[in-house]
Amino acid sequence: MQVDLRESWWIRDIEIPTRLVLAPMAGVSVQAFRRQGRRYGAGLVCSEMVSCAGLEHRNERTLGYLRVARDEHPLAIQIFGSEPAVMAEAAQMVVAAGADIVDINFGCPVRKVTKTGAGATLLEDPDRACAIVGAVASAVDVPVSVKMRRGLENGSRACLAVGPLLVAAGAATLTLHPRSARQMYTGEADHALTAELVELVDVPVIASGDITSRGRAQAVLATTGAAAVMVGRGAQGNPWALREIVDGEGAEPSREEVAAELIVFIRETVRELGERRAGGFLKKFYGWYLGHGRFPRPFKQELVQLETTEEVVTRLFAAAPGAVEIVERLEAELPDPSDEILLDSMPISIYGGG
Ligand SMILES: Cc1cc2nc3c(=O)[nH]c(=O)nc-3n(C[C@H](O)[C@H](O)[C@H](O)COP(=O)(O)O)c2cc1C
C-alpha cells in the first residue's frame, strides 16, 4: 500500500501538513534545525526537552530554549519533570512562548533525568504519569502530546498499558519510540508494538525509531496505522533525507547546497546561542553535514580546529564558491528575527543570544 506522506492530518484542531515529524533531540533541535526541518518537509517540529524545574527557577539557559520563530509553526515544545503542578506551570510558559502543542517527555532514558522520577521512569508509575498529563491538559488550551518508550526493561510492554490511560487523562497524541530505556539506542525499534498501540487508542500515534528512508517510512505507516513517522538521527546534518522521505526526491545534494545549508545553519545558531556556545555546539554538525562522501574527511578535521565560526564560513565558501548565491537566497527567505516572541520574564541577556 502506497501512503501519501504529503497528506495532512490533525492533532485536535492543529493541522499538520505532512506525515513527517522532526524528532526532539537534546543538543540538536535548536531553532535553526527546526526551521530547516520545516523547509524540507517536516509537518511538525519539536524542541528538545526543556526542564520544568529550570523554567520554574527562571534558569537563563532553560528560558533560552523557548525562543520561537515565525516559520516554525506548527511547533511542539517538549517539557520534562515529575511534579504535576510544576509541569502545569511550565506548560503555560511554553504556550506563552508560542508552542502550538505541549509535548511531555516520558521517554528519556538518561540517568540524570530518570533519577529525578522524570522521563522513562514514569512509564512504571502510571498514576503519576496520568496526574502530570491531567494537570498539563487542564492548564493549557492547546493540545498535549506524550512521547514515550516501550518501557524501562527490554521486552517491556508498559507503553500499551499506560498509553490508553494517558489518552483518558487528556493526551491528544502519543509518540512511541518502541525501544526500552535500557536499550538506549541499541537494537531495533519494534514497530509491531506501535501497531498494537494504534489499535488501543483513538488519538493519532506517531511512530519514532529507525526511520531513515522513504521505503521504511511507507512501510511503517502502512503496517502500523500510525498517523505520522518521526525522524531523528537520520535528519542530523541531512535535511535532504526529509525531502527524500516526503517526496521521494532530492536525496543527494550538490556540494554547493551542502555548504550553503551548513553556512545558514551556522549563522542562525550563532544568532540563537551566541558565538561562544555555538562554536562548541556546532562542531558535531560539521561531520554530519560533510560526511556521506560529500567532502573529503580531512576537510572536516580542518573545520573543527578553526577558532571562530566566521573562519568556518569563510573556509566553506572557499571550498564551494557556488554556495554564495544559494546562501543569499536562503537568507532572503528567513523571517526577521525581531518577530520572535519573547517572554516578559526573560532576562535581557538572552535577547543577545548569550
Ligand atoms: C542526540 C539525541 C537526543 C535526543 N533527545 C531527545 C529529547 O530531548 N526528547 C525526546 O523525547 N527524545 C529524544 N531523543 C529520541 C529521539 O527523539 C527519537 O525518538 C530516537 O532518536 C529514535 O528515532 P531515530 O531512530 O529516528 O533517531 C533523542 C535522540 C538523540 C539521538
The ligand as an SDF file (V2000), in Angstrom:
LIG
                    3D

 31 33  0  0  0  0  0  0  0  0999 V2000
   21.0500   13.0680   20.4530 C   0  0  0  0  0  0  0  0  0  0  0  0
   19.6340   12.6670   20.7720 C   0  0  0  0  0  0  0  0  0  0  0  0
   18.9010   13.4330   21.6520 C   0  0  0  0  0  0  0  0  0  0  0  0
   17.5590   13.0980   21.9320 C   0  0  0  0  0  0  0  0  0  0  0  0
   16.8350   13.9070   22.7540 N   0  0  0  0  0  0  0  0  0  0  0  0
   15.5200   13.6530   22.9520 C   0  0  0  0  0  0  0  0  0  0  0  0
   14.6930   14.5580   23.6830 C   0  0  0  0  0  0  0  0  0  0  0  0
   15.1440   15.6250   24.1480 O   0  0  0  0  0  0  0  0  0  0  0  0
   13.3870   14.2160   23.8600 N   0  0  0  0  0  0  0  0  0  0  0  0
   12.8520   13.0670   23.3510 C   0  0  0  0  0  0  0  0  0  0  0  0
   11.6620   12.8050   23.5260 O   0  0  0  0  0  0  0  0  0  0  0  0
   13.6010   12.2110   22.6260 N   0  0  0  0  0  0  0  0  0  0  0  0
   14.9060   12.4790   22.4040 C   0  0  0  0  0  0  0  0  0  0  0  0
   15.6420   11.6370   21.6230 N   0  0  0  0  0  0  0  0  0  0  0  0
   14.9980   10.4730   20.9910 C   0  0  0  0  0  0  0  0  0  0  0  0
   14.5100   10.8340   19.5740 C   0  0  0  0  0  0  0  0  0  0  0  0
   13.5060   11.8130   19.6180 O   0  0  0  0  0  0  0  0  0  0  0  0
   13.9780    9.5860   18.8290 C   0  0  0  0  0  0  0  0  0  0  0  0
   12.8380    9.0980   19.4870 O   0  0  0  0  0  0  0  0  0  0  0  0
   15.0290    8.4840   18.7410 C   0  0  0  0  0  0  0  0  0  0  0  0
   16.2900    9.0090   18.3700 O   0  0  0  0  0  0  0  0  0  0  0  0
   14.6260    7.4030   17.7230 C   0  0  0  0  0  0  0  0  0  0  0  0
   14.4490    7.9520   16.4480 O   0  0  0  0  0  0  0  0  0  0  0  0
   15.5870    7.8840   15.2800 P   0  0  0  0  0  0  0  0  0  0  0  0
   15.9310    6.4420   15.0840 O   0  0  0  0  0  0  0  0  0  0  0  0
   14.8900    8.5000   14.0970 O   0  0  0  0  0  0  0  0  0  0  0  0
   16.7660    8.6640   15.7560 O   0  0  0  0  0  0  0  0  0  0  0  0
   16.9800   11.9460   21.3430 C   0  0  0  0  0  0  0  0  0  0  0  0
   17.7350   11.1810   20.4730 C   0  0  0  0  0  0  0  0  0  0  0  0
   19.0530   11.5160   20.1700 C   0  0  0  0  0  0  0  0  0  0  0  0
   19.8170   10.6650   19.1970 C   0  0  0  0  0  0  0  0  0  0  0  0
  1  2  1  0
  2  3  1  0
  2 30  2  0
  3  4  2  0
  4  5  1  0
  4 28  1  0
  5  6  2  0
  6  7  1  0
  6 13  1  0
  7  8  2  0
  7  9  1  0
  9 10  1  0
 10 11  2  0
 10 12  1  0
 12 13  2  0
 13 14  1  0
 14 15  1  0
 14 28  1  0
 15 16  1  0
 16 17  1  0
 16 18  1  0
 18 19  1  0
 18 20  1  0
 20 21  1  0
 20 22  1  0
 22 23  1  0
 23 24  1  0
 24 25  2  0
 24 26  1  0
 24 27  1  0
 28 29  2  0
 29 30  1  0
 30 31  1  0
M  END
$$$$
